[in-house]
Each structure stands twice: as C-alpha cells, then as structure tokens.
C-alpha cells in the first residue's frame, strides 16, 4: 500500500524485525507546504495505509508534521477516529490540558519509568496510546518502546518454567493509595483521582467494574488489589502471544505476585530488565513528534532527564 502524503523514513535507533522497521517513522513528502489541516485530512483519507503500518510495526513515529500546540495534537488525535478511553484505575498523576490531551506522567523527570503496557493490570485497558513532544529535552527523556511478542519469545526461550507459571496463574497486583496525588512518584495517583470521585461508594463501584478490590485504611487511603490478571495474552489481530503485564515499577517488594500467591523470582526479574533494554528502541524526542503506540503490540517506558521536558498523552479504546 502506497501513500500520497506520508513517506516511510529510516533513522538511527530503529531496529529491524523480519524486514519491518521498528518503530515505523513517517514524515511528510512535501514538508515545506504542509499545514496542520493537510496532516489531519491525510490521516482521514489514508487511514487504511496508517492502519496497515501500525499493524506491521506496532508503533508509528510521525516526525516533521506541523504539530505545534496541545490543541494541534488534539486535532490529530480526533482525526484518527478512535474512541476516547477514560483513565480510570491508572496510577500515573496526569492533568487534562485540552480536549482529549493530558500530560504524560508528572513524576520528577530525573526518575525513569519502567516498561509496561498501559493499564495491563486491569481487565479494561486502552488499545491505542498517543504521545506528543511539546517541550523537547536537550538530552535523555526518551519514551522507549519494545515489542511485546519479542519479549515473550525471549523470556519463554530462557525461562520456560517461569513463563508457563505466568500463563497458568497470571498476576496479582497490590497498591496502596492515599487520598491525594503524590507528585514525587511515577505511580503516585491518589484514589480520588484514580477513580475520578471523592465518594468511596462510587470508587468501590468503579473499582469493581475494573476487577479491583478495595480495602480502606484508617488514614483515609485505600489498598487496591487486582487479579489474578493474565500476564500473557493472545493478540487476535496478529495471531501471536504477547508479554502483556506491568511486573516492574510497583511500590514495594511483592506488590506483584503470581496469581497463586507465590513470589516472583528476583533474579529472573533482574534479567528481564536486561532483556528489555537489549530489545528496546529509544528515539530522542523532537518538538512536534507524535508517537502512536498499539498497546497490544508494544510496551513503553520513560528515560530520565535533567532538562525541561513535556510530553503529552491521550488514550483510546
């Protein structure tokens, strides 16, 4: 399938899997004359082409398009026609900027964020994620991505018994939330923001809809227990098993356990981190970059930086 607007570009940092570049990078064929309206119209008219690229690559980086503001980014999101996914049950502190656009994780930028699938710990999760670079960091601050089926294959080859146990029992996630957000933590969202209410009964109802159990604490916080939740899923559209979980980056030891209550082997998790880093791609952000991530295909994270950085985000069903 050939595009009349988008040009598939190769840049450094990309990896190649079975002759497919990861991530795919699309740039305008005629950048000097391109307006935002041209970009959004091209998305609508060439949606089958973009769907095909996303299906093959799992992640698309749009680079060189005239996306200058959060409102521009919102128009780009709307032009794809994906239904909005409301961020209920997630751990990250975020602020709505305009329309469907939110800040990405607001924790201190010198902290990294471990690889994860968005909301993998709950039964209802988004299928697509958008990111946009609003303030380009001078160094670091990338949003690395890694293909889930590759990680599944690597882990299964190296730790077959561990992966078999994961497939059989899934995972149980436990998190303790305060009433209010803790901006110092990548998973510091308080329960009121997590469930979009200050009513405990409504919070319990919304938690139950997402497979969560709540245990209220005397200090006004709540212990959230989720699972057992599948840690390995089957991607029907691509007909392959994927590593779909958020094992890393939780609050304290044993926040994540096997679904049968057994602990996860620390030495395997340490090696899992190394495998992620070996397979990951981290392309430095440029102002106006838009990244579309298929949540069924790729995990994502955040590299630390000491320079100003603002990346915006939006979730879709």
Secondary structure as GFF3:
##gff-version 3
##sequence-region A 1 317
A	DSSP	beta_strand	6	9	.	.	.	ID=ss1
A	DSSP	beta_strand	15	17	.	.	.	ID=ss2
A	DSSP	beta_strand	20	22	.	.	.	ID=ss3
A	DSSP	beta_strand	24	28	.	.	.	ID=ss4
A	DSSP	three_ten_helix	31	33	.	.	.	ID=ss5
A	DSSP	alpha_helix	36	45	.	.	.	ID=ss6
A	DSSP	alpha_helix	47	57	.	.	.	ID=ss7
A	DSSP	beta_strand	59	62	.	.	.	ID=ss8
A	DSSP	alpha_helix	70	80	.	.	.	ID=ss9
A	DSSP	beta_strand	96	98	.	.	.	ID=ss10
A	DSSP	beta_strand	101	103	.	.	.	ID=ss11
A	DSSP	beta_strand	113	116	.	.	.	ID=ss12
A	DSSP	beta_strand	128	135	.	.	.	ID=ss13
A	DSSP	beta_strand	145	147	.	.	.	ID=ss14
A	DSSP	alpha_helix	148	158	.	.	.	ID=ss15
A	DSSP	alpha_helix	160	169	.	.	.	ID=ss16
A	DSSP	beta_strand	171	177	.	.	.	ID=ss17
A	DSSP	alpha_helix	191	194	.	.	.	ID=ss18
A	DSSP	alpha_helix	200	209	.	.	.	ID=ss19
A	DSSP	beta_strand	212	216	.	.	.	ID=ss20
A	DSSP	beta_strand	222	229	.	.	.	ID=ss21
A	DSSP	beta_strand	232	235	.	.	.	ID=ss22
A	DSSP	beta_strand	240	243	.	.	.	ID=ss23
A	DSSP	beta_strand	256	258	.	.	.	ID=ss24
A	DSSP	alpha_helix	266	279	.	.	.	ID=ss25
A	DSSP	beta_strand	290	294	.	.	.	ID=ss26
A	DSSP	beta_strand	298	302	.	.	.	ID=ss27
A	DSSP	beta_strand	310	316	.	.	.	ID=ss28
###
